[in-house]
Amino acid sequence: MHPIINLLTTAEVATNTTPFQEAQEVVESVSRDVQKTTSMLANMVQPLIDKLPSIIFAILFLAIGVFLTKQVMRILGKAFRRSNMDGIMASFIRSIVKIVLYVLLAVIALSIMDVPMDSIVAVIASAGVAVGLALKDSLSNLAGGFIILFSKPMKEGDTIEVDGVTGKVEAISILYTRLVTADNKTVYIPNGTVSQERITNFTEKELRRVDLAFGISYESDIDRAKQALLDEAGAAPESLADPAPEVFVSSHDESAVTLTLQVWTKSGDYWSLYYRLMENVKKAFDCKGISIPYPQVELHMAEQTPENTQK
């Protein structure tokens, strides 16, 4: 066919295309796109639909498991209280048991959803390695908690000093030891630090000795001052007669003779006796005319003479 005739035929076909045919082509294109999208969504949603019964059952299992775990923890708490177990050890064991139970719940729920156990074990192992590398200090705190519990340098309610903090032991969790200071502040100290630092336990023993030092002037009567100290110690309701209070000269300082008073009391009455004696001894010294010196400097001025003045 001649080229001119071919071009005329193509132009004639193009002019014969109606708007209806164009719309029909657009509808068919949109329909094909919708079918593709529907097919993709079906492929994505179908596995979830197939797993829906397992997912629902796993969620129910988790809900029931959480409820039962709380009941188990409540029963453990009652059992520990009845057995008179130390509160620190009881709280630590309860924390460990709680974590183990929740991990078991998560593993069983994943197995209910037909997640391969090999995959679960691999994920747990990988997570364990990653967590171990990232939380080295936390693992040392966990180990420190076990060391504290088994060595038992303290128990619940003891007043201790550790890492520069003095307070009453309230609890030992997996990672931290919780102390409450005298002014009711809560201090959390890592178990690793507690297990490595020096621990001073002020209330482990039933009795404790109060040591007080008082300075008197060199002009004061030492025997009279010693008797005043013994009288005040014996009059204090917190002091104990056995062992008996003692007073002795402990040092000769620059401006005072230092007397040391030693009085035994119950550990819980230490500070009450301490503050009582600090106040009452000062009053007793004032009544008996015993002076408590304070630092002072004596200046000796040379007399002025005519010869010195002329010079």
For each residue, the residues with C-beta under 8 A, 3 or more apart:
1: 5 6
2: 5 6
3: 6 7
4: 7 8
5: 1 2 8 9
6: 1 2 3 9 10
7: 3 4 10 11
8: 4 5 11 12
9: 5 6 12 13
10: 6 7 13 14
11: 7 8 14 15
12: 8 9 15 16
13: 9 10 16 17
14: 10 11 17
15: 11 12
16: 12 13
17: 13 14 21 22
18: 21 22
19: 22 23
20: 23 24
21: 17 18 24 25
22: 17 18 19 25 26
23: 19 20 26 27
24: 20 21 27 28
25: 21 22 28 29
26: 22 23 29 30
27: 23 24 30 31
28: 24 25 31 32
29: 25 26 32 33
30: 26 27 33 34
31: 27 28 34 35
32: 28 29 35 36
33: 29 30 36 37
34: 30 31 37 38
35: 31 32 38 39
36: 32 33 39 40
37: 33 34 40 41
38: 34 35 41 42
39: 35 36 42 43
40: 36 37 43 44
41: 37 38 44 45
42: 38 39 45 46
43: 39 40 46
44: 40 41 47 48
45: 41 42 48 49
46: 42 43 49 50
47: 44 50 51
48: 44 45 51 52 55
49: 45 46 52
50: 46 47
51: 47 48 54 55 113 114
52: 48 49 55 56
53: 56 57
54: 51 57 58 112 113 114
55: 48 51 52 58 59 113
56: 52 53 59 60
57: 53 54 60 61 112
58: 54 55 61 62 109 110 112 113
59: 55 56 62 63 109
60: 56 57 63 64
61: 57 58 64 65 105 108 109 112
62: 58 59 65 66 105 109
63: 59 60 66 67
64: 60 61 67 68
65: 61 62 68 69 101 105 108 109
66: 62 63 69 70 105
67: 63 64 70 71
68: 64 65 71 72
69: 65 66 72 73 98 101 102 105
70: 66 67 73 74
71: 67 68 74 75
72: 68 69 75 76 97 101
73: 69 70 76 77 94 97 98
74: 70 71 77 78
75: 71 72 78 79
76: 72 73 79 80 93 94 97
77: 73 74 80 81 90 94
78: 74 75 81 82
79: 75 76 82 83
80: 76 77 83 85 90 93 94
81: 77 78 84 85 90
82: 78 79
83: 79 80
84: 81
85: 80 81 89 90
86: 89 90 152 155 156
87: 90 91 155 156 157 171
88: 91 92 148 149 154 155 156 169 171 172
89: 85 86 92 93 149 172
90: 77 80 81 85 86 87 93 94
91: 87 88 94 95 171 172 173
92: 88 89 95 96 145 149 172 173 174
93: 76 80 89 90 96 97
94: 73 76 77 80 90 91 97 98
95: 91 92 98 99 173 174
96: 92 93 99 100 174
97: 72 73 76 93 94 100 101
98: 69 73 94 95 101 102
99: 95 96 102 103 174
100: 96 97 103 104
101: 65 69 72 97 98 104 105
102: 69 98 99 105 106
103: 99 100 106 107
104: 100 101 107 108
105: 61 62 65 66 69 101 102 108 109
106: 102 103 109 110
107: 103 104 110 111 120 124
108: 61 65 104 105 111 112
109: 58 59 61 62 65 105 106 112 113
110: 58 106 107 113 115 120
111: 107 108 114 115 117 120
112: 54 57 58 61 108 109
113: 51 54 55 58 109 110
114: 51 54 111
115: 110 111 119 120
116: 119 120
117: 111 120 121
118: 121 122
119: 115 116 122 123
120: 107 110 111 115 116 117 123 124
121: 117 118 124 125
122: 118 119 125 126
123: 119 120 126 127
124: 107 120 121 127 128
125: 121 122 128 129
126: 122 123 129 130
127: 123 124 130 131
128: 124 125 131 132
129: 125 126 132 133
130: 126 127 133 134
131: 127 128 134 135
132: 128 129 135 136 139
133: 129 130 136
134: 130 131
135: 131 132 138 139
136: 132 133 139 140
137: 140 141 190 192
138: 135 141 142 175
139: 132 135 136 142 143
140: 136 137 143 144 192
141: 137 138 144 145 174 175 176 190 191 192
142: 138 139 145 146 174 175 191
143: 139 140 146 147 191 192 195
144: 140 141 147 148 190 191 192 193 194 195 196
145: 92 141 142 148 149 172 173 174 175 177 191 195
146: 142 143 149 150
147: 143 144 150 151 191 195
148: 88 144 145 151 152 153 154 172 177 191 194 195
149: 88 89 92 145 146 152 172
150: 146 147
151: 147 148 195
152: 86 148 149 155
153: 148 160 199 201
154: 88 148 158 160 169 199 201 204
155: 86 87 88 152 158 169
156: 86 87 88 169 170 171
157: 87 168 169 203
158: 154 155 168 169 201 202 203 204
159: 166 167 168 169 201 202 203
160: 153 154 166 167 169 179 199 200 201 202
161: 164 165 166 199 200 202
162: 165 177 179 189 193 194 197 198 199 200
163: 189 193 194 197
164: 161
165: 161 162 179 181 187 189
166: 159 160 161 181 182 202
167: 159 160 179 180 181 182 185 187
168: 157 158 159 179 180 181
169: 88 154 155 156 157 158 159 160 172 177 178 179
170: 156 178 179 180 186
171: 87 88 91 156 177 178
172: 88 89 91 92 145 148 149 169 176 177 178 191
173: 91 92 95 145 176 177 178
174: 92 95 96 99 141 142 145 191
175: 138 141 142 145 190 191
176: 141 172 173 188 189 190 191
177: 145 148 162 169 171 172 173 188 189 190 191 194
178: 169 170 171 172 173 186 187 188
179: 160 162 165 167 168 169 170 186 187 188 189
180: 167 168 170 184 185 186 187
181: 165 166 167 168 184 185 186 187
182: 166 167
183:
184: 180 181
185: 167 180 181
186: 170 178 179 180 181
187: 165 167 178 179 180 181
188: 176 177 178 179
189: 162 163 165 176 177 179 193 194
190: 137 141 144 175 176 177 193 194
191: 141 142 143 144 145 147 148 172 174 175 176 177 194 195
192: 137 140 141 143 144 195 196
193: 144 162 163 189 190 196 197
194: 144 148 162 163 177 189 190 191 197 199
195: 143 144 145 147 148 151 191 192
196: 144 192 193
197: 162 163 193 194
198: 162
199: 153 154 160 161 162 194
200: 160 161 162
201: 153 154 158 159 160 204
202: 158 159 160 161 166 208 267 270
203: 157 158 159 208 267 268
204: 154 158 201
205: 208 267
206: 266 267
207: 240 264 265 266 267
208: 202 203 205 264 265 266 267 270
209: 262 263 264 265
210: 261 262 263 264 265 270 273 274 277
211: 260 261 262
212: 260 261 263 274 277 278 281
213: 250 258 259 260 261
214: 225 229 258 259 260 261 281 285 292
215: 253 255 256 257 258 259 292 293
216: 220 222 225 256 257 259 285 290 291 292 293
217: 220 255 256 257 290 291 292 293
218: 256 257
219: 291
220: 216 217 224 225 257 289 290 291
221: 224 225 290
222: 216 225 226 249 257 259
223: 226 227
224: 220 221 227 228 288 290
225: 214 216 220 221 222 228 229 259 285 288 290
226: 222 223 229 230 247 259
227: 223 224 230 231
228: 224 225 231 232 281 284 285 288 290
229: 214 225 226 232 233 245 247 259 261 281 284
230: 226 227 233 234 245 247
231: 227 228 234 235 284
232: 228 229 235 236 277 280 281 284
233: 229 230 236 239 245 261 263 277
234: 230 231 239 241 245
235: 231 232 280
236: 232 233 239 263 273 276 277 280
237:
238: 265 266 269 272 273 276
239: 233 234 236 245 263 264 265 273
240: 207 243 263 264 265 266
241: 234 244
242: 264
243: 240 264
244: 241
245: 229 230 233 234 239 261 262 263 264
246: 261 262
247: 226 229 230 259 260 261 262
248: 259 260
249: 222 252 257 258 259 260
250: 213 258 259 260
251: 257 258
252: 249 257 258
253: 215 256 257 258
254: 295
255: 215 217 293 294 295 296
256: 215 216 217 218 253 292 293
257: 215 216 217 218 220 222 249 251 252 253
258: 213 214 215 249 250 251 252 253
259: 213 214 215 216 222 225 226 229 247 248 249 250
260: 211 212 213 214 247 248 249 250
261: 210 211 212 213 214 229 233 245 246 247 277 281
262: 209 210 211 245 246 247
263: 209 210 212 233 236 239 240 245 273 277
264: 207 208 209 210 239 240 242 243 245
265: 207 208 209 210 238 239 240 269 270 273
266: 206 207 208 238 240 269 270
267: 202 203 205 206 207 208 270
268: 203
269: 238 265 266 272 273
270: 202 208 210 265 266 267 273 274
271: 274 275
272: 238 269 275 276
273: 210 236 238 239 263 265 269 270 276 277
274: 210 212 270 271 277 278
275: 271 272 278 279
276: 236 238 272 273 279 280
277: 210 212 232 233 236 261 263 273 274 280 281
278: 212 274 275 281 282
279: 275 276 282 283
280: 232 235 236 276 277 283 284
281: 212 214 228 229 232 261 277 278 284 285
282: 278 279 285 286 292
283: 279 280 286 287
284: 228 229 231 232 280 281 287 288 290
285: 214 216 225 228 281 282 288 290 291 292
286: 282 283 289 290
287: 283 284
288: 224 225 228 284 285
289: 220 286
290: 216 217 220 221 224 225 228 284 285 286
291: 216 217 219 220 285
292: 214 215 216 217 256 282 285
293: 215 216 217 255 256 296
294: 255
295: 254 255
296: 255 293
297:
298:
299:
300:
301:
302: 308
303:
304: 308 309
305: 308 309
306: 309 310
307: 310 311
308: 302 304 305 311
309: 304 305 306
310: 306 307
311: 307 308
